[in-house]
Amino acid sequence: MKNHDDLFFAESIDPRVEARALALEVICRLLLWTADAPTLEDRGLRASVALYCVRPDLINGETLEQIGEQTGRTRQWVHKLTESFRATTGLLS
C-alpha cells in the first residue's frame, strides 16, 4: 500500500473556509475591476454595470440603454463594460 504525503489526502477542508476564500476572490475581482476606471464617475458606472449583471433588482431593472443615457454613454459602450465585467469575473451571460 502506498503512503500519501499529499495534503489532499491528509486534511479535509472546512467548507466554510473554502467558501470564504472563494467569496474573497470574487469581491477582490469586483473591486479591482471597479477601481480600474480612471474617474470617480466611471467607477460609479462600473458599479452600476456590476449590479446590472448580478442584481438588476437593486437598480430597479434599468436597461443598458437607460444606464448609458444617465451617464452620457451609448448602450454599446455600456454593453462593452458588461462584457469586460463578465470576462473579469468569469460570470456567464
NORLINFEN-V878835 format. One record per run of one state. SS is the DSSP state (@ for helix, = for strand, . for the rest). FROM is the first residue (numbers start at 1). LEN is the number of residues. If there is no record, write none. Layout:
SS	FROM	LEN
SS	FROM	LEN
//
This chain:
.	1	6
@	7	4
.	11	4
@	15	21
.	36	4
@	40	15
.	55	1
@	56	4
.	60	4
@	64	8
.	72	3
@	75	15
.	90	4
//
